[in-house]
């Protein structure tokens, strides 16, 4: 959940570390800090501050850090409140070693108790501080690298760490288990980071570290080994996207920029997945053999948050078009239930980051039972993609806003394409029908552009309803997940209580909540359940609920029931969630802006949930 960055080279470390932390702030923003080894005094100096990185910048302006090697951290608090003393980096008793950490050390209390008995002084409430004191304990007659390995062997939990020591002032060490960490390889300089955007201004050559791997960097060299010291040879991956994709480019917020990027991303994804000559769908890194897929008896989808809602849409599509029984679980439940799963099952794991802790744990449980695993992911080289049998990349580019937008619609498109592909190879859907779906899918980016032109109207609707104390979102069939996703977006960024419900369930409880103080967003595009949705709208109207309806162009019936209507282009019912998502995202965005909320960095949240 936290962000780590490290630098060793010929340049001043401070500005590079701060720039990297800014690009990682989506991972946590409760507090932040830097540790730099002084070029003049060969000592470690630390600056840290509660609050967002701008607070740290003010501190550094008055008390800058001078040196060519350092580590930085932006925190999402787990153990200990977000205070200056709990902020990272943490130092040992002699201030000769500094550590930054992302993850959770589950046995820290026992380790801390033992270390205190041995005379170590602890200052913070964090689990992280045991790491630096363990390294201090072993860092006597061995190298820093050996001391780090000895310390890590005692840890239970998850970690990605960066370590520096004043006795070895040209060495930067990183290691990981269960939390992401990459090494960036430059010329006369090398880097550590939790994610690619942190270092993309300086290098596009990266190494993705695997579990229990340790990297030792100086300005000219790198070495990777396991915890036993055995050298590991890793390939360097070239990152082919540009840093501009991770910048605001004149938009007020990353979220708005990312909403507007969706048509272009979707068009690119479609073009990348459909062969222009044959018209066939292909996935170059989907390594589960066709014969295996033809024999699949059931599908399990595992995901969290927004990705879970994309998976729910896929469940409807897979059962409808492929005729395969499909279950979906939130990953945190899937990993702990008694799984009745075997070699004839396919698991589809969905994660934007590819580092979601619960999803990774679920995948590992499924693989133990012989299931095939295909991941739908946005991040090249992430842990999930490396541990899956096959991968479907979503090509959405970096998503910085904490509330997912473009990654969600990219997941939807990828999952729908996979559904069409599976229906084709299993022979359960005529080629003409698949081609009709693909023709309609190619039109979706243009339809999305038309929806984006409605921003002024949606902003006006947001202004009229932003004062309300709660919202209810209703949808049916394949747009029931859209209702859940719309409610989640509003909750995440505006802090207004919101519930998503299957509209047919309204009479079984939620109807008691409807009055003039609650807005009800009704998702009612053209579909086989359209008339059912109209009945729901009539029931809400008779109870004086404030209705915002999302309907297909040309709809006249709903217009008679409410003045607040958002029209979207007509499309195949199966594809409608790709259009419905945009007005729901924009409505949440403009309500949050009207309420003065921090849209990109909502309170208590982090982009990538890498701890349980």
C-alpha positions in Angstrom: 0.0 0.0 0.0 2.9 2.3 0.7 5.4 3.7 -1.9 9.1 3.2 -1.9 11.8 4.9 -3.9 15.6 4.7 -3.8 18.5 6.3 -5.7 22.2 5.9 -6.0 24.3 7.8 -8.5 26.1 11.0 -9.3 23.2 13.4 -8.9 21.7 14.9 -5.8 19.3 12.3 -4.4 16.7 14.6 -2.8 15.0 16.0 -5.9 14.9 12.6 -7.5 13.4 10.9 -4.4 10.8 13.6 -4.0 9.8 13.4 -7.6 9.5 9.6 -7.3 7.4 9.9 -4.1 5.0 12.3 -5.9 4.4 9.7 -8.6 3.8 7.1 -5.9 1.5 9.1 -3.7 -1.5 7.2 -5.0 -0.2 4.3 -3.0 -0.6 6.1 0.3 -0.4 9.7 1.6 -0.7 9.7 5.4 3.0 10.7 5.8 6.3 10.7 3.9 10.0 10.9 4.5 13.5 10.7 3.1 16.9 9.4 4.3 20.0 10.5 2.6 23.7 9.7 3.3 25.5 13.0 3.5 28.3 13.4 0.9 30.3 15.6 3.4 29.8 13.9 6.8 29.1 10.3 5.6 26.2 10.1 8.0 22.5 9.4 7.5 20.1 12.4 7.8 16.4 11.9 7.9 13.5 14.2 7.2 9.9 13.1 7.6 6.5 14.6 8.1 2.8 13.6 8.6 0.4 14.6 5.8 0.9 14.7 2.1 4.2 15.1 0.3 3.8 18.9 0.1 4.4 18.9 3.9 7.6 17.1 3.4 8.6 19.5 0.6 8.2 22.5 3.0 10.4 20.8 5.5 13.1 20.0 2.9 13.0 23.6 1.7 14.2 24.7 5.1 16.4 21.7 5.8 17.6 20.2 2.6 19.4 16.9 2.4 22.7 16.8 0.4 23.9 13.5 -0.9 24.0 11.1 -3.8 22.3 8.1 -2.2 19.0 7.8 -0.4 15.6 6.2 0.1 12.1 7.7 0.4 8.7 6.5 1.4 5.0 7.6 1.3 2.8 5.8 3.8 -0.6 4.3 4.1 -0.8 3.7 7.9 -1.3 0.2 9.3 0.6 0.0 12.6 0.5 3.3 14.4 -1.2 6.5 13.5 0.1 8.8 10.7 2.5 10.9 12.9 6.0 12.2 12.3 7.5 9.5 14.5 5.7 6.7 12.8 6.6 8.0 9.3 9.3 6.2 7.4 12.3 6.0 7.1 13.2 4.3 10.4 16.7 4.2 11.8 18.6 1.9 14.1 19.9 2.9 17.5 23.1 4.5 16.2 21.5 6.1 13.2 23.8 4.2 10.9 21.1 2.3 9.0 17.8 3.5 7.5 14.9 1.4 6.2 11.7 2.0 4.3 9.1 -0.7 4.1 5.8 -1.6 2.3 3.9 -4.5 3.8 3.0 -6.0 7.2 5.3 -7.9 9.5 2.9 -10.3 11.3 5.4 -11.4 14.0 6.7 -8.0 14.8 5.5 -8.0 18.4 7.6 -11.1 19.3 10.6 -9.8 17.5 10.3 -6.4 19.1 10.0 -7.9 22.6 13.2 -9.9 22.0 15.1 -7.0 20.6 14.1 -4.7 23.5 15.5 -7.3 25.9 18.7 -7.2 23.9 18.9 -3.4 24.5 17.4 -2.0 21.3 15.4 1.3 21.7 12.2 1.6 19.7 10.7 5.0 19.0 7.6 4.3 16.9 4.5 2.1 17.0 5.2 0.6 13.6 5.9 -3.0 12.7 8.6 -1.7 10.3 11.0 -0.6 13.0 11.8 -4.2 13.9 13.4 -4.6 10.5 16.1 -2.0 11.0 16.9 -3.2 14.5 17.2 -6.8 13.2 19.7 -5.6 10.5 21.5 -3.6 13.2 21.8 -6.8 15.3 23.4 -8.8 12.5 25.4 -5.9 11.0 28.7 -6.5 12.9 31.0 -8.9 11.3 29.1 -9.3 8.0 28.3 -7.1 5.0 25.1 -5.0 4.9 23.7 -7.4 2.3 24.3 -10.4 4.5 22.8 -8.6 7.5 19.7 -7.8 5.5 19.3 -11.4 4.4 19.7 -12.7 8.0 17.0 -10.2 9.2 14.5 -11.0 6.4 14.7 -14.8 7.2 13.1 -14.0 10.6 10.2 -12.1 9.2 6.7 -13.5 8.8 4.4 -11.4 6.6 5.0 -9.3 3.6 7.6 -6.7 2.7 9.3 -4.6 0.1 12.2 -2.7 1.6 14.9 -0.3 0.8 18.0 -0.1 3.0 21.1 2.2 3.2 23.9 2.3 5.8 26.5 5.0 6.4 29.3 2.4 6.7 28.7 1.4 3.1 27.7 4.7 1.6 27.6 3.7 -2.0 25.3 0.7 -1.6 21.5 0.6 -2.0 19.7 -2.6 -1.1 16.2 -3.7 -1.9 14.2 -6.9 -1.2 10.7 -8.2 -1.6 8.2 -10.8 -0.4 4.5 -10.3 -1.2 4.9 -6.5 -1.9 6.0 -5.1 -5.3 9.5 -3.8 -5.9 11.5 -3.0 -9.1 15.0 -2.0 -9.8 15.6 0.7 -12.4 18.8 0.5 -14.4 20.4 3.7 -15.6 23.8 5.0 -16.7 25.9 6.1 -13.8 22.8 5.7 -11.6 20.4 3.0 -10.4 17.0 3.1 -8.7 14.5 1.2 -6.5 10.8 1.8 -6.7 7.4 0.3 -5.9 6.1 1.0 -9.3 7.4 2.1 -12.7 6.1 5.7 -12.8 8.4 6.7 -9.9 11.5 6.3 -12.1 10.3 6.7 -15.6 11.7 10.2 -16.0 15.2 8.7 -15.5 15.1 5.2 -17.1 12.9 2.8 -19.0 15.0 -0.2 -18.2 13.6 -2.1 -15.2 14.0 -5.4 -13.4 10.9 -6.9 -11.7 12.0 -8.6 -8.5 10.4 -11.9 -7.5 9.6 -13.3 -4.1 12.6 -13.5 -1.7 14.9 -11.8 -4.1 17.5 -9.2 -2.9 19.0 -6.5 -5.2 22.2 -4.7 -4.4 22.8 -1.5 -6.3 25.7 1.0 -6.7 25.9 3.7 -9.3 27.3 1.4 -12.0 26.3 -2.1 -11.1 23.5 -4.3 -9.8 23.5 -7.8 -8.4 20.4 -10.0 -7.6 20.4 -13.0 -5.3 18.2 -15.1 -3.1 18.2 -14.9 0.7 21.0 -17.5 0.8 23.2 -15.4 -1.3 22.9 -17.4 -4.5 23.2 -15.1 -7.6 20.1 -14.9 -9.8 20.2 -13.7 -13.4 17.2 -11.6 -14.4 16.2 -10.1 -17.7 15.9 -6.3 -18.0 12.4 -5.2 -19.3 12.1 -2.1 -21.5 9.0 0.0 -20.6 7.4 1.3 -23.7 5.0 3.9 -22.3 5.8 7.6 -21.7 5.9 9.6 -18.5 3.3 11.9 -20.0 0.7 9.2 -19.5 1.3 9.5 -15.7 0.9 13.3 -15.7 -2.2 15.5 -15.5 -1.6 17.3 -18.9 -3.6 20.3 -17.9 -6.6 18.5 -16.3 -7.7 19.5 -12.9 -7.5 16.0 -11.6 -6.0 12.7 -12.8 -9.5 11.1 -12.5 -11.0 13.5 -15.1 -8.0 12.9 -17.4 -8.4 9.2 -17.0 -12.1 9.3 -17.7 -11.5 11.2 -20.9 -8.8 8.7 -22.0 -11.2 5.8 -22.1 -12.3 6.0 -25.8 -8.6 6.0 -26.9 -7.7 3.2 -24.6 -10.6 1.0 -25.6 -9.9 1.6 -29.3 -6.3 0.6 -28.8 -7.3 -2.5 -26.9 -9.8 -3.6 -29.5 -7.3 -3.1 -32.3 -4.6 -5.0 -30.4 -6.9 -8.0 -29.8 -8.6 -8.5 -33.2 -6.5 -9.6 -36.1 -7.2 -7.1 -38.9 -6.9 -9.8 -41.7 -8.8 -12.7 -40.2 -11.1 -10.8 -37.9 -10.2 -13.4 -35.2 -9.6 -12.5 -31.5 -6.2 -13.4 -30.2 -4.3 -13.1 -26.9 -0.5 -13.5 -27.4 0.2 -14.2 -23.7 -2.9 -16.2 -22.9 -0.9 -19.5 -22.6 -3.8 -21.9 -21.6 -4.1 -24.2 -24.6 -7.3 -24.2 -26.6 -7.9 -27.9 -25.9 -7.8 -27.1 -22.2 -10.2 -24.3 -22.6 -12.6 -26.4 -24.6 -12.7 -28.9 -21.7 -13.4 -26.4 -18.9 -16.4 -27.3 -16.9 -16.7 -24.3 -14.6 -15.2 -20.8 -14.2 -14.3 -19.0 -11.0 -13.7 -15.3 -11.1 -11.8 -13.7 -8.2 -11.2 -9.9 -7.8 -11.6 -7.0 -5.3 -13.4 -3.7 -5.5 -13.9 -2.3 -9.0 -12.3 -5.3 -10.6 -14.9 -7.4 -8.8 -17.7 -5.5 -10.6 -16.0 -6.0 -13.9 -15.9 -9.7 -13.1 -19.6 -9.7 -12.3 -20.3 -8.4 -15.8 -18.1 -11.2 -17.2 -20.1 -13.8 -15.2 -23.3 -12.7 -17.0 -21.6 -12.7 -20.4 -19.8 -16.1 -19.9 -22.9 -17.9 -18.8 -25.1 -16.3 -21.5 -22.7 -16.8 -24.5 -20.5 -19.7 -23.5 -22.9 -21.7 -21.3 -20.3 -22.3 -18.7 -21.4 -22.2 -15.0 -19.5 -19.2 -13.5 -19.0 -18.3 -9.9 -17.5 -15.0 -8.7 -16.0 -14.2 -5.3 -14.4 -11.3 -3.7 -10.8 -12.5 -3.3 -10.7 -12.1 0.5 -13.6 -14.6 0.7 -12.4 -16.9 -2.0 -9.1 -17.5 -0.4 -10.6 -18.7 2.9 -13.6 -20.8 1.8 -13.4 -24.6 1.2 -12.7 -24.6 -2.5 -14.4 -27.3 -4.5 -12.1 -26.7 -7.4 -10.0 -28.9 -9.6 -8.2 -29.4 -13.0 -11.4 -28.9 -15.0 -11.8 -25.4 -13.6 -10.6 -22.1 -15.0 -9.9 -19.2 -12.6 -10.0 -15.7 -14.0 -8.1 -13.3 -11.6 -8.7 -9.6 -12.2 -6.4 -6.9 -10.7 -5.4 -3.5 -12.0 -2.0 -3.6 -10.2 -1.3 -7.3 -10.3 -0.2 -7.0 -6.7 -3.5 -7.2 -4.8 -2.7 -9.4 -1.8 -6.0 -11.3 -1.5 -6.2 -12.0 -5.2 -2.7 -13.4 -5.3 -3.5 -15.6 -2.3 -6.7 -16.9 -4.0 -4.7 -17.7 -7.2 -2.2 -19.7 -5.2 -4.9 -21.7 -3.5 -6.5 -22.4 -6.9 -3.2 -23.5 -8.4 -2.6 -25.9 -5.5 -5.8 -27.6 -6.6 -4.8 -27.9 -10.2 -7.0 -25.2 -11.7 -5.8 -23.2 -14.7 -5.4 -19.4 -14.0 -5.7 -16.5 -16.5 -5.1 -13.1 -15.1 -6.6 -9.8 -16.4 -4.1 -7.1 -15.5 -2.8 -3.7 -16.4 0.8 -3.9 -15.1 3.5 -5.6 -17.1 5.7 -7.9 -15.0 3.5 -7.7 -11.9 3.4 -10.7 -9.5 0.0 -11.8 -10.6 1.0 -12.0 -14.3 4.1 -14.0 -13.4 2.2 -16.5 -11.3 -0.7 -17.0 -13.7 -0.7 -19.6 -16.5 -1.8 -17.0 -19.0 -2.3 -13.2 -19.0 -4.7 -10.8 -20.8 -3.2 -7.3 -20.5 -5.6 -4.4 -20.5 -3.2 -1.8 -22.0 -4.8 1.0 -20.0 -1.5 2.8 -19.2 -0.8 4.1 -15.7 -3.9 4.9 -13.6 -3.0 7.5 -10.9 -6.4 8.4 -9.6 -7.3 6.1 -6.7 -10.8 5.6 -7.9 -10.5 3.3 -10.9 -12.0 4.5 -14.2 -10.1 3.6 -17.3 -8.8 0.4 -15.8 -12.4 -0.7 -15.2 -13.6 -0.2 -18.7 -10.4 -1.8 -20.1 -11.1 -4.8 -17.9 -14.7 -4.9 -19.1 -13.5 -4.9 -22.7 -10.8 -7.5 -22.2 -13.2 -9.8 -20.4 -15.9 -9.4 -23.1 -13.3 -10.1 -25.8 -12.2 -13.2 -23.9 -15.9 -14.3 -23.7 -16.3 -14.0 -27.5 -13.0 -15.9 -28.0 -14.1 -18.7 -25.7 -17.5 -18.9 -27.3 -15.7 -19.2 -30.7 -13.2 -21.9 -29.8 -15.9 -24.0 -28.0 -18.2 -23.6 -31.0 -21.2 -22.5 -29.0 -21.8 -19.2 -30.9 -22.1 -18.8 -34.7 -19.3 -16.8 -36.3 -21.8 -14.3 -37.7 -23.1 -13.6 -34.1 -19.6 -13.1 -32.8 -18.8 -10.8 -35.7 -21.9 -8.7 -35.0 -20.8 -8.3 -31.4 -17.3 -7.2 -32.5 -18.8 -4.7 -35.0 -20.8 -3.2 -32.2 -17.7 -3.2 -29.9 -15.7 -1.3 -32.4 -18.4 1.5 -32.2 -18.1 1.8 -28.4 -15.2 4.3 -28.4 -17.1 6.7 -30.6 -20.2 6.3 -28.4 -18.0 7.1 -25.3 -16.8 10.3 -27.0 -20.5 11.3 -27.4 -21.1 10.7 -23.7 -18.1 12.8 -22.7 -19.7 15.7 -24.5 -22.5 15.6 -21.9 -20.1 16.8 -19.1 -21.8 20.2 -18.6 -25.2 18.6 -18.1 -23.8 15.9 -15.8 -22.0 18.6 -13.8 -25.3 20.5 -13.5 -27.0 17.4 -12.2 -24.2 16.8 -9.7 -24.6 20.4 -8.4 -28.4 19.8 -7.8 -27.8 16.6 -5.9 -24.5 17.1 -4.1 -26.2 18.2 -0.9 -28.2 15.0 -0.4 -27.2 12.6 2.4 -27.3 9.3 0.5 -27.7 7.7 -2.9 -29.3 4.5 -4.1 -28.1 3.0 -7.4 -30.4 0.5 -9.2 -29.7 -1.8 -12.1 -30.8 -5.2 -13.5 -29.1 -8.1 -15.1 -25.8 -7.1 -16.7 -26.2 -3.5 -15.4 -26.6 -4.6 -11.8 -22.8 -4.6 -11.5 -22.9 -1.1 -13.0 -25.1 0.0 -10.1 -22.6 -1.4 -7.6 -19.7 0.3 -9.4 -21.6 3.6 -9.6 -22.2 3.5 -5.8 -18.6 2.6 -5.1 -17.3 5.5 -7.1 -19.5 8.0 -5.2 -18.6 6.5 -1.8 -14.8 6.5 -2.6 -14.5 10.2 -3.6 -17.4 12.1 -2.2 -17.8 10.2 1.1 -21.6 10.1 0.6 -23.2 6.9 1.7 -24.4 5.0 -1.4 -25.7 1.6 -2.1 -25.9 -0.4 -5.3 -28.8 -2.8 -5.5 -30.4 -5.2 -8.0 -33.5 -3.3 -8.8 -35.8 -6.3 -8.4 -34.7 -6.4 -4.7 -35.8 -2.8 -4.0 -39.2 -4.0 -2.7 -37.5 -6.4 -0.3 -36.1 -3.6 1.9 -34.4 -0.6 0.2 -37.8 1.0 -0.8 -38.2 1.9 2.9 -35.3 4.4 2.5 -36.8 6.3 -0.4 -37.9 9.9 0.3 -37.2 13.4 -0.9 -33.8 13.5 0.8 -32.3 10.6 -1.2 -31.3 10.4 -4.9 -31.9 7.2 -6.8 -29.8 6.6 -9.9 -31.7 4.2 -12.2 -29.7 2.5 -14.9 -32.2 1.7 -17.7 -30.8 1.4 -21.2 -32.6 -0.7 -23.8 -32.6 -4.3 -22.7 -34.7 -7.3 -22.1 -35.4 -6.0 -18.5 -36.2 -2.4 -19.6 -39.9 -2.6 -18.7 -39.0 -3.9 -15.3 -36.7 -0.9 -14.7 -39.5 1.4 -15.8 -41.7 -0.2 -13.1 -39.1 0.5 -10.5 -38.8 4.1 -11.6 -42.6 4.5 -11.2 -42.4 3.0 -7.7 -39.7 5.5 -6.7 -41.5 8.4 -8.2 -44.7 7.7 -6.3 -42.6 7.9 -3.1 -41.1 11.3 -4.0 -37.6 9.9 -4.6 -35.3 12.2 -6.7 -34.6 10.1 -9.8 -31.6 10.4 -12.1 -32.1 8.0 -15.0 -29.5 6.7 -17.5 -31.3 5.5 -20.6 -30.7 4.9 -24.3 -31.1 7.7 -26.9 -34.7 8.0 -28.1 -36.2 6.8 -24.9 -39.5 8.7 -24.3 -41.1 6.6 -21.5 -38.6 7.5 -18.8 -38.6 11.1 -19.8 -42.3 11.2 -18.7 -41.3 10.0 -15.2 -38.3 12.3 -14.4 -36.7 15.4 -15.8 -33.2 14.3 -14.8 -32.2 12.0 -17.7 -28.8 11.2 -19.1 -29.0 9.7 -22.6 -26.4 7.3 -23.9 -26.1 5.8 -27.5 -27.9 2.6 -28.2 -25.8 -0.6 -28.3 -26.0 -4.3 -27.6 -27.3 -5.0 -24.1 -24.2 -7.0 -23.4 -21.9 -4.1 -24.2 -24.0 -1.4 -22.4 -21.8 -1.4 -19.2 -19.0 0.0 -21.3 -21.2 3.1 -21.9 -23.1 3.3 -18.6 -19.7 3.5 -16.7 -18.9 7.0 -18.0 -21.9 8.9 -16.8 -21.6 7.1 -13.4 -18.0 8.1 -13.2 -18.6 11.7 -14.2 -21.6 12.1 -11.8 -19.4 10.9 -8.9 -16.5 13.1 -10.0 -18.6 16.3 -10.2 -20.4 15.7 -7.0 -17.0 15.2 -5.2 -15.6 18.4 -6.8 -18.7 20.3 -5.8 -18.3 19.1 -2.2 -14.6 20.1 -2.2 -13.2 16.6 -1.8 -9.8 15.4 -2.8 -10.8 13.5 -5.9 -7.5 11.9 -6.7 -6.5 11.0 -3.2 -9.6 10.2 -1.1 -9.1 9.8 2.6 -8.1 6.4 4.0 -7.7 4.8 0.6 -4.7 3.6 -1.4 -4.5 2.6 -5.1 -2.9 -0.8 -4.7 -3.9 -3.0 -1.7 -0.8 -5.1 -1.2 -1.6 -6.2 2.4 -4.5 -8.2 3.8 
